[in-house]
Amino acid sequence: MRYGLDVSPAGSWGEPGRIAELAAFAERCGWDGVFCEDYFAYSGGLPTYDPWITLGLIAQATERITLGTMVTPIPRRLPGSVAAQAMTVDRLSGGRFVLGVGIGDDQGTDGRFSELADPRRRAGQLDEALDVITALWSGEPVSRQGRYFTLNGAVLRPVPVQRPRIPIWVGGAITRRGPRARALRWDGACLYQADPDQDWADVTVEEARRLRADGGAGFVIAVGGRQRRADLGAERRYAASLADAGVDWLHEYVAPGLSLGEARARIAAGPIGA
């Protein structure tokens, strides 16, 4: 199992250059990936920076770690822009990029940037946008008339380094049929157990086993997204049980509300399974 850090380009140490420095530090400390939350504006009024510029700097500051979004709310973006941004970061990193996607939620300030309030409409837009994005990554002309997007011979070049394309991991609640089914149609899942308006609950080992059975070989399962708790023994047992269930990634969250010193200490501690 590999170990990732989820960070936010937000708060007192969220400036893209500083996040890139921390990502390089994480690489030296044995972490396998750094993933950026993707918000226009972070909840609580924290200063918020662009995740794609941040990822470009991370790509140039690191050599081996995986990097990606965790997750990009595709209905709040134009699919052509996401396709181009993802392709660029993939090429800057030499093929180390993962596109994490979701429908977004209305709990934070991002909900003020879109008129698509209905989650079912956002889900439909996400599905159509993913078809557009992956078609554009082919480098061939794309023409289509969809419910949400129309393209007339659109071409995106160069193509990503990764072939046949950049991996797509889908987020959302693992307890809901839609996000789970969507994840199984793509390359991986970064699903969580609780709905956004509920208290955090970890993905259970049983849920991970069922997802592994349904996803099959090659399907990537990423679990986590919360801060490390004080009981390190319990955390190590949870990590070991997930590894036994076939989970590929365990993520830890470094919250933007921490001081820079606290964030560096969390990173310096290294992965829980190391």
C-alpha positions as CSV (number, residue, x, y, z in Angstrom):
1,M,0.0,0.0,0.0
2,R,1.2,3.5,-0.8
3,Y,0.7,6.6,1.3
4,G,-0.5,10.1,0.2
5,L,-0.9,13.5,1.7
6,D,-3.9,15.6,1.0
7,V,-3.1,19.4,1.3
8,S,-4.9,22.6,0.5
9,P,-3.4,25.6,-1.3
10,A,-5.0,27.7,1.3
11,G,-4.3,29.4,4.6
12,S,-1.1,30.9,5.9
13,W,1.2,28.5,4.2
14,G,-0.9,27.7,1.2
15,E,0.9,29.8,-1.3
16,P,1.9,27.6,-4.3
17,G,5.6,28.0,-3.9
18,R,5.4,27.0,-0.2
19,I,3.2,24.0,-1.0
20,A,5.8,22.9,-3.6
21,E,8.5,23.1,-1.0
22,L,6.5,21.0,1.4
23,A,5.8,18.4,-1.4
24,A,9.5,18.1,-2.0
25,F,10.0,17.7,1.7
26,A,7.3,15.0,1.8
27,E,9.1,13.1,-1.0
28,R,12.3,13.1,1.1
29,C,10.3,11.9,4.1
30,G,9.0,8.8,2.3
31,W,5.5,9.8,1.2
32,D,4.3,8.4,-2.2
33,G,2.0,11.1,-3.3
34,V,0.7,14.7,-2.7
35,F,-2.8,15.6,-3.7
36,C,-4.4,19.1,-3.7
37,E,-7.9,20.0,-2.7
38,D,-9.5,22.0,-5.5
39,Y,-11.6,25.0,-4.4
40,F,-12.2,28.5,-5.8
41,A,-12.5,29.7,-2.2
42,Y,-11.8,27.7,0.9
43,S,-14.5,27.6,3.6
44,G,-14.0,29.8,6.6
45,G,-12.6,32.7,4.5
46,L,-9.1,31.4,4.3
47,P,-6.8,32.8,1.6
48,T,-7.1,30.4,-1.3
49,Y,-4.7,29.8,-4.3
50,D,-5.1,28.1,-7.6
51,P,-4.5,24.3,-7.3
52,W,-3.4,23.9,-10.9
53,I,-0.6,26.4,-10.6
54,T,0.3,24.7,-7.3
55,L,0.5,21.3,-9.0
56,G,2.7,22.6,-11.8
57,L,5.2,23.8,-9.2
58,I,4.9,20.5,-7.3
59,A,5.6,18.7,-10.6
60,Q,8.8,20.6,-11.0
61,A,9.9,20.4,-7.4
62,T,9.6,16.6,-7.1
63,E,10.9,13.5,-9.0
64,R,9.0,10.4,-8.1
65,I,5.8,11.1,-6.1
66,T,2.3,10.9,-7.6
67,L,0.4,14.1,-7.6
68,G,-3.2,15.0,-8.4
69,T,-6.4,16.7,-7.4
70,M,-8.5,15.4,-4.5
71,V,-10.9,16.2,-6.0
72,T,-11.8,18.6,-8.8
73,P,-15.5,19.5,-8.8
74,I,-15.9,19.1,-12.5
75,P,-19.4,20.8,-12.8
76,R,-17.8,24.0,-11.6
77,R,-15.2,23.9,-14.4
78,L,-15.1,23.9,-18.2
79,P,-14.0,20.4,-19.4
80,G,-11.7,21.8,-22.1
81,S,-9.8,23.8,-19.4
82,V,-9.6,20.8,-17.1
83,A,-8.3,18.6,-20.0
84,A,-5.6,21.1,-20.9
85,Q,-4.6,21.7,-17.3
86,A,-4.4,18.0,-16.5
87,M,-2.4,17.3,-19.7
88,T,0.0,20.1,-18.8
89,V,0.7,18.9,-15.3
90,D,1.0,15.3,-16.5
91,R,3.7,16.4,-19.0
92,L,5.5,18.6,-16.4
93,S,5.6,15.7,-14.0
94,G,6.7,13.1,-16.6
95,G,3.4,11.1,-16.3
96,R,2.8,11.2,-12.5
97,F,-0.6,12.9,-12.5
98,V,-4.0,11.6,-11.3
99,L,-7.2,13.5,-11.9
100,G,-9.5,13.1,-9.0
101,V,-13.1,14.2,-9.7
102,G,-16.5,14.7,-8.1
103,I,-19.7,16.6,-8.4
104,G,-18.8,19.2,-5.7
105,D,-20.9,20.1,-2.8
106,D,-22.7,23.1,-1.5
107,Q,-21.3,23.0,2.0
108,G,-18.4,25.4,1.3
109,T,-18.1,28.7,-0.6
110,D,-17.6,27.0,-4.0
111,G,-21.4,26.6,-4.2
112,R,-21.6,30.4,-4.7
113,F,-19.7,30.1,-8.0
114,S,-22.3,27.9,-9.8
115,E,-26.0,27.9,-10.5
116,L,-26.0,24.1,-10.7
117,A,-27.5,23.4,-7.3
118,D,-29.2,20.1,-8.1
119,P,-26.8,17.2,-7.4
120,R,-28.5,15.1,-10.0
121,R,-27.8,17.7,-12.7
122,R,-24.2,18.0,-11.5
123,A,-23.8,14.3,-11.7
124,G,-25.0,14.3,-15.3
125,Q,-22.7,17.2,-16.1
126,L,-19.8,15.3,-14.5
127,D,-20.4,12.2,-16.6
128,E,-20.7,14.1,-19.8
129,A,-17.6,16.2,-19.0
130,L,-15.5,13.1,-18.3
131,D,-16.3,11.8,-21.8
132,V,-15.3,15.2,-23.3
133,I,-12.1,15.3,-21.3
134,T,-10.9,11.8,-22.2
135,A,-11.8,12.4,-25.9
136,L,-9.7,15.5,-25.9
137,W,-6.8,13.7,-24.4
138,S,-6.7,11.5,-27.6
139,G,-5.3,14.4,-29.6
140,E,-7.8,13.8,-32.3
141,P,-10.6,16.2,-33.4
142,V,-13.7,15.9,-31.2
143,S,-17.1,16.8,-32.4
144,R,-20.2,16.1,-30.2
145,Q,-23.5,17.6,-29.3
146,G,-24.4,16.7,-25.7
147,R,-26.9,18.0,-23.2
148,Y,-24.3,20.3,-21.5
149,F,-21.4,20.6,-24.0
150,T,-21.0,21.1,-27.7
151,L,-17.7,20.6,-29.5
152,N,-17.0,21.2,-33.2
153,G,-13.7,19.7,-34.2
154,A,-12.0,20.6,-31.0
155,V,-8.3,19.4,-30.8
156,L,-6.1,19.3,-27.7
157,R,-2.4,18.8,-28.3
158,P,0.1,17.7,-27.2
159,V,-1.4,14.6,-25.6
160,P,-0.7,13.5,-22.0
161,V,2.4,11.4,-21.3
162,Q,0.4,8.6,-19.7
163,R,-1.3,6.3,-22.2
164,P,-3.9,5.4,-23.0
165,R,-4.7,8.4,-20.8
166,I,-4.4,10.1,-17.4
167,P,-6.0,8.0,-14.6
168,I,-9.3,9.2,-13.2
169,W,-10.3,8.5,-9.6
170,V,-13.9,9.3,-8.5
171,G,-14.8,10.7,-5.2
172,G,-18.1,10.9,-3.3
173,A,-19.9,8.9,-0.6
174,I,-19.2,5.2,-0.8
175,T,-22.6,4.6,0.7
176,R,-24.4,6.1,-2.3
177,R,-25.0,4.1,-5.4
178,G,-24.2,6.9,-7.9
179,P,-20.7,7.8,-6.9
180,R,-19.7,4.1,-6.3
181,A,-21.0,3.1,-9.7
182,R,-19.3,6.0,-11.4
183,A,-16.0,5.1,-9.7
184,L,-16.2,1.6,-11.0
185,R,-16.6,2.9,-14.6
186,W,-13.3,4.6,-14.4
187,D,-9.8,3.9,-13.0
188,G,-10.2,4.2,-9.3
189,A,-12.1,5.4,-6.2
190,C,-11.3,8.0,-3.6
191,L,-14.6,7.6,-2.0
192,Y,-15.3,8.4,1.6
193,Q,-17.8,6.9,4.0
194,A,-19.8,9.8,5.3
195,D,-21.8,12.4,3.5
196,P,-20.3,15.9,3.5
197,D,-22.8,17.2,6.1
198,Q,-22.1,14.4,8.6
199,D,-19.2,13.8,11.0
200,W,-16.3,12.0,9.5
201,A,-16.4,8.2,9.5
202,D,-13.7,6.0,8.1
203,V,-14.3,3.7,5.1
204,T,-14.7,0.3,6.7
205,V,-12.6,-2.8,5.9
206,E,-15.7,-4.5,4.6
207,E,-16.6,-1.7,2.3
208,A,-13.0,-1.8,0.9
209,R,-13.2,-5.5,0.4
210,R,-16.5,-5.2,-1.6
211,L,-15.1,-2.4,-3.7
212,R,-12.0,-4.5,-4.4
213,A,-14.1,-7.4,-5.5
214,D,-16.2,-5.2,-7.8
215,G,-13.4,-3.2,-9.2
216,G,-11.1,-6.1,-10.0
217,A,-7.4,-6.1,-10.9
218,G,-6.0,-2.7,-11.9
219,F,-8.7,-0.7,-10.2
220,V,-7.2,1.7,-7.7
221,I,-8.7,2.2,-4.2
222,A,-7.6,5.3,-2.3
223,V,-8.9,5.6,1.3
224,G,-8.6,8.4,3.9
225,G,-8.6,12.1,3.8
226,R,-8.6,12.9,7.5
227,Q,-5.9,14.0,9.9
228,R,-3.9,11.3,11.8
229,R,-5.3,10.6,15.2
230,A,-3.4,10.4,18.4
231,D,-3.8,6.6,18.9
232,L,-1.0,5.5,16.6
233,G,-1.5,1.9,17.4
234,A,-5.1,2.0,16.2
235,E,-4.0,3.9,13.1
236,R,-1.4,1.3,12.2
237,R,-3.9,-1.5,12.8
238,Y,-6.4,0.3,10.5
239,A,-3.8,0.8,7.8
240,A,-2.8,-2.9,8.0
241,S,-6.4,-4.1,7.7
242,L,-6.9,-1.8,4.7
243,A,-3.8,-3.2,3.0
244,D,-5.1,-6.8,3.6
245,A,-8.4,-5.8,2.0
246,G,-6.6,-4.7,-1.2
247,V,-6.5,-0.9,-0.7
248,D,-3.8,0.7,-2.8
249,W,-3.5,4.1,-1.1
250,L,-4.1,5.5,2.4
251,H,-4.3,9.3,2.5
252,E,-3.7,11.7,5.4
253,Y,-5.0,15.2,5.5
254,V,-2.7,18.1,6.5
255,A,-5.3,20.8,7.4
256,P,-4.6,24.4,6.3
257,G,-5.5,25.6,9.8
258,L,-2.3,24.1,11.2
259,S,0.8,26.3,11.6
260,L,3.6,25.8,9.2
261,G,5.6,24.1,11.9
262,E,2.8,21.7,12.7
263,A,2.4,20.9,9.0
264,R,6.1,20.2,8.6
265,A,6.0,18.0,11.7
266,R,3.1,15.9,10.4
267,I,4.9,15.4,7.1
268,A,8.2,14.7,8.8
269,A,6.6,11.9,10.8
270,G,6.3,9.9,7.6
271,P,3.7,7.4,6.5
272,I,1.9,5.5,9.3
273,G,2.9,2.2,7.8
274,A,6.5,3.0,7.4
